[in-house]
Amino acid sequence: MKVGVPKEIKTNENRVALVPAGAEALVGAGHSVLIETGAGDGSGFSDEMYKAVGAKIAPDAATVWRESDMIMKVKEPIEPEWKHERRGQLIFTYFHFAADEKLTRAHLDGGAVCVAYETVELPNRELPLLTPMSEVAGRMAVQEGAKYLEKLYGGRGVLLGGVPGVAPAKVVVLGGGVVGTNAAKMAAGMGAKVIILDLSLERLRYLSDVMPANVQLIHSNRHNILEAIETADLVVGGVLIAGAKAPKLIRREDLKRMRDGSVIVDVAVDQGGCVETIHPTTHENPTYVVDGVIHYGVANMPGGVPRTSTLALTNATLPYALQLANKGWKKALAENPALLKGLNAVDGQVTYRAVAEAFGLPYVEASKFVA
């Protein structure tokens, strides 16, 4: 199979979908790999490193898209890339369709085979290709939140861990999944007072066994969320419903209850956000203020630490990419139920229920395409 890796062109996105070691594995399995020149530069991987393991370097994105059977990316193809796609071409990347109707309809019109990292799901409901970036984003959420709490950036001027004689900051984490757990670990490690809210009592019991004493576990409901955010210095949104829009847990009117200069970092912004007032921002312009509350909505947070993020992501995606390349997408999906759940669209039809429901589109079972 011809595997192509174009350079990411979303603002400040420096990750790359395939590292030289992955290119070497694909070439060793008998496939050809085409890398757009400079695609790996932002993560510290030069064209020469790819050429050394047998990959070829393309002069531009158009060449990569035109000559490849499978396109591997990190972020969803944005509008300038849509013209390069063709019907039947396999695209393996993060899509987050349910949060973007225009993106969804563009890919239905194009007819590509869209396998989304974020909906590949193991039998235990783990999302193996979303987990590494959720780990990075959860940890970054606290790192960024701590920075924007500084007075220089308009924050309350609070140090997360406090000092002897001065109380630490209060960090509220919405959701006890991968993002929330990693955010809580970071905040607790810095000495903050941490509250995690989650719907699952089973998950809260697990977290009570593994979290340090400065982390409090609270059942998530409207009353408890409002009570928690009223005195919060930093709120981290880490709610996920796989492949679907995130529920709005903090409403516009709730911001008036929060302290001026407090910070919200909504990691769920890729899925529409769990805060009503959040909208996607960039690393160049990461924050804005609503009712005195600083909102951080960078939609590709891990792109800020591309070396770490690229290695973490490709460690997870390469085994699946090899399956797709070795067997072809139909056979690979037929033999791997987890990978089958990654199929979101094919030949202009939606094959992931949550995406169809988000926009009132017809839904077709993915299994019908992989006989």
Secondary structure, 3 states (H helix, E strand, C coil): CEEEECCCCCCCCCCCCCCHHHHHHHHHCCCEEEEECCCCHHHCCCHHHHHHCCCEEECCHHHHHHHCCEEECCCCCCHHHHCCCCCCCEEEECCCHHHCHHHHHHHHHHCCEEEEHHHCCCCCCCCCCCHHHHHHHHHHHHHHHHHHCCHHHCCCCCCCCCECCECCCEEEEECCCHHHHHHHHHHHHCCCEEEEEECCHHHHHHHHHHCCCCEEEEECCHHHHHHHHHCCCEEEECCCCCCCCCCCCECHHHHHHCCCCCEEEEHHHHHCCCECCCCCECCCCCEEEECCEEEECECCHHHHCHHHHHHHHHHHHHHHHHHHHHHCHHHHHHHCHHHHCCEEEECCEECCHHHHHHHCCCECCHHHHCC
